Amino acid sequence: MRFGVFIPQGWRFDLVGIEPDSQWSVMKSLAQQVDAEPGWESVWVYDHFHTTPQPSDQATHEAWTLMAGLGAVTDRVRLGQMCTCMGYRNPAYLAKVAATCDHISGGRIEMGIGGGWYEHEWKAYGYGFPRAGVRLGMLDEGVQIFKQAWETGTATLDGQYYQVDGAIVEPRPVQSPRIPLWIAGGGEKVTLKIAAKYADYTNFAGTPDDFEHKSQVLAEHCREVGTDFDAITRSANYNVFIGRDEDEVAERRAAYIDRVKGYLSEEQLAGQLRAYDGMPGVGTPEQIVENLRGLKARGLGYAITYFPEAAYDTSGMELFAREVIPALQD
């Protein structure tokens, strides 16, 4: 199994209390710490503009600007977004941005891409909020544009949602034949079919039963479109509260609640905690290893972890790197 980690960028109220002019320094230092720890393969950010689940005036740093910045201050780790929203940027332009970031980083960019879901954010920035079928149609056409642009240096598509005519993307990415594509989302009829057609990696539900079910759906789509299911690395994201014992796990949970409760309603906070409590990334190192080992047996190849306290306390991230990763690494 391979491992990545999200760098706090504010979207999940994970830079609260840190002055805005100090936040880049925190993000940079964390990325450099991960870069120096061989167990981690990658660093990730979210592609969002407003905090969640409650929009607020708290900072949320832009994903692709961070890709360029992190590419310039790290040397080894790969750099991804989970996931870029296709509808937020013209895909030919985004192909150009990603190619430039690939050069800045020396060939370390991953393209995580999806249809997008955060309705408030779409509307606030003037993108409307098309129905799901339209957003996924945009995803399919946009990925086609990426592949053309990166593999040939130009892109032409007269699509239903995007029209590009000889868009030049030079220099092409450092990586050949192109930047790896992560198709994110678990929609069974459309998203996973797009993944079957184009993905090097997928990213969907990470609980054992859901992961196994989505994997079966993906395999069936691969059979239908004639692609190799085994060639696609399946990933999932894991929120982590880790501690040397149950008391330390509880302390991390309590610290998280204290930090975000002033921004969320009781219902919103309860919803956030459901993404932790009882999930595979919560527990002692031994418990998390057991959880992830079971998922590895079901085909999980890549775990992307999120430590909500990382901007303030890196001990949980360090404990995970020291005791969980070596037990599961390929």
Residue pairs with C-beta under 8 A, 6 or more apart in sequence:
1 292
1 296
1 300
1 301
1 302
1 303
1 328
1 329
1 330
2 41
2 42
2 233
2 301
2 302
2 303
2 329
2 330
3 39
3 40
3 41
3 42
3 302
3 303
3 304
3 305
3 325
3 328
3 329
4 40
4 41
4 42
4 43
4 44
4 78
4 80
4 302
4 303
4 304
4 305
5 34
5 40
5 42
5 43
5 44
5 304
5 305
5 306
5 307
5 310
5 317
6 43
6 44
6 45
6 46
6 82
6 237
6 304
6 305
6 306
6 307
7 27
7 30
7 31
7 34
7 43
7 44
7 45
7 66
7 70
7 310
8 14
8 15
8 26
8 27
8 30
8 308
8 310
8 311
9 15
9 27
9 45
9 46
9 60
9 61
9 63
9 66
10 23
10 51
10 58
10 59
10 60
10 61
11 46
11 48
11 50
11 51
11 52
11 60
12 46
12 51
12 52
12 306
12 308
13 51
13 56
13 58
13 259
13 260
13 263
13 264
14 308
14 309
14 310
14 311
15 23
15 26
15 58
15 59
15 311
16 58
16 259
16 260
16 263
17 259
17 312
18 26
18 311
20 59
23 59
23 61
24 61
24 69
26 311
27 61
27 66
27 70
27 311
28 69
28 70
28 73
30 310
30 311
30 314
31 43
31 70
31 73
31 74
31 77
32 73
32 74
33 314
34 40
34 43
34 74
34 77
34 317
35 43
35 74
35 75
35 76
35 77
37 321
38 76
39 321
39 325
39 326
39 329
40 77
40 321
40 325
41 77
41 78
42 77
42 78
42 79
42 80
42 110
42 304
43 70
43 74
43 77
43 78
43 79
43 80
44 79
44 80
44 81
44 82
44 112
44 304
45 61
45 63
45 66
45 67
45 70
45 80
45 81
45 82
46 63
46 81
46 82
47 63
47 64
47 81
47 83
47 84
47 85
47 88
47 112
48 60
48 63
48 118
48 121
49 60
49 62
49 121
49 124
49 125
50 56
50 60
50 118
50 120
50 121
50 124
51 58
51 60
51 263
52 118
53 264
53 268
53 271
53 272
54 263
54 264
54 265
54 268
55 120
55 121
55 124
56 263
58 263
63 81
63 84
64 81
64 84
64 89
64 94
64 97
64 98
64 101
67 79
67 81
67 98
67 101
67 105
67 109
68 100
68 101
68 104
70 79
70 105
71 79
71 101
71 104
71 105
71 106
71 108
71 109
72 104
72 105
74 105
74 108
75 106
76 108
77 108
78 108
78 109
78 110
79 101
79 105
79 108
79 109
79 110
80 109
80 110
80 111
80 112
80 182
81 110
81 111
81 112
82 112
82 182
82 184
82 203
82 237
82 304
83 112
83 113
83 114
83 182
83 184
83 185
83 203
84 94
84 111
84 112
84 113
84 114
85 114
85 115
85 116
85 118
86 94
86 113
86 114
86 115
86 116
86 135
86 138
86 139
86 142
87 115
87 116
87 122
87 127
87 130
87 135
87 138
88 116
88 125
88 127
89 97
90 162
91 141
91 142
91 143
91 145
91 146
91 162
91 164
92 145
92 149
92 155
92 162
92 164
92 167
92 169
94 142
94 146
95 145
95 146
95 149
95 150
95 155
95 167
95 169
96 149
96 169
98 109
98 111
98 146
98 150
98 173
98 179
99 149
99 150
99 169
99 171
99 172
99 173
99 179
101 109
102 108
102 109
102 173
102 174
102 175
102 179
103 171
103 173
103 174
106 174
107 173
107 174
107 175
109 173
109 175
109 179
110 179
110 180
110 182
110 201
111 146
111 179
111 180
111 181
111 182
112 182
112 184
112 203
113 139
113 142
113 143
113 146
113 181
113 182
113 183
113 184
114 139
114 183
114 184
114 185
114 191
115 132
115 135
115 136
115 138
115 139
115 185
115 187
115 191
116 122
116 135
119 129
122 128
122 129
123 129
130 138
132 187
132 190
133 190
134 161
136 187
136 190
136 191
136 194
137 160
137 161
138 161
138 162
139 183
139 191
139 194
140 194
140 197
141 157
141 159
141 160
141 161
141 162
142 162
143 181
143 183
143 194
143 198
144 157
144 159
144 198
145 155
145 157
145 162
145 164
145 167
146 178
146 179
146 181
147 178
147 181
147 198
148 154
148 155
148 156
148 157
149 155
149 167
149 169
149 172
150 169
150 172
150 173
150 177
150 178
150 179
151 172
151 177
151 178
153 168
153 169
153 170
153 172
154 166
154 167
154 168
154 169
155 164
155 166
155 167
155 169
156 164
156 165
156 166
156 167
157 163
157 164
158 165
173 179
180 200
180 201
181 198
181 199
181 200
181 201
182 199
182 200
182 201
182 202
182 203
182 235
183 191
183 194
183 195
183 198
183 199
183 201
183 202
183 203
184 202
184 203
184 204
185 191
185 192
185 203
185 204
186 192
186 204
186 205
186 210
186 214
188 214
188 217
192 202
192 204
192 214
192 217
192 218
192 221
193 221
193 224
193 225
195 202
195 218
195 221
195 232
196 218
196 221
196 222
196 224
196 225
196 227
196 229
196 232
197 225
197 227
199 232
200 231
200 232
200 233
201 232
201 233
201 234
201 235
201 302
202 218
202 232
202 233
202 234
202 235
203 235
203 236
203 237
203 304
204 210
204 211
204 214
204 234
204 236
205 211
205 214
205 236
206 236
206 237
206 238
206 279
206 280
206 295
206 300
206 303
207 279
207 280
208 280
208 294
208 295
208 298
211 234
211 236
211 295
211 298
211 299
211 300
212 298
212 299
215 234
215 298
215 299
218 229
218 232
218 234
219 229
222 228
222 229
222 232
223 229
233 301
233 302
234 299
234 300
234 301
234 302
235 300
235 301
235 302
235 303
235 304
236 295
236 300
236 302
236 303
236 304
237 303
237 304
237 305
237 306
238 279
238 280
238 281
238 292
238 303
238 304
238 305
238 306
239 275
239 276
239 279
239 281
239 282
239 305
239 306
239 308
240 281
240 282
240 288
240 305
240 306
240 307
240 316
240 320
241 249
241 252
241 253
241 256
241 276
241 281
241 282
241 283
241 308
241 316
242 249
242 252
242 281
242 282
242 283
242 284
242 285
242 288
242 307
242 316
242 319
242 320
242 324
243 249
243 250
243 251
243 252
243 283
243 284
243 316
243 319
244 284
244 285
244 319
245 284
246 284
249 282
249 283
249 284
252 309
252 316
253 273
253 276
255 309
255 313
256 276
256 308
256 309
257 269
257 273
259 308
260 269
260 272
261 269
264 272
276 282
280 288
280 291
280 292
280 295
281 288
281 291
281 305
281 306
282 288
283 291
285 319
285 320
285 323
285 324
285 327
288 320
288 324
289 323
289 324
289 327
289 328
292 300
292 303
292 324
292 328
293 327
293 328
295 303
296 328
305 317
305 320
307 314
307 316
307 317
307 320
309 316
310 316
310 317
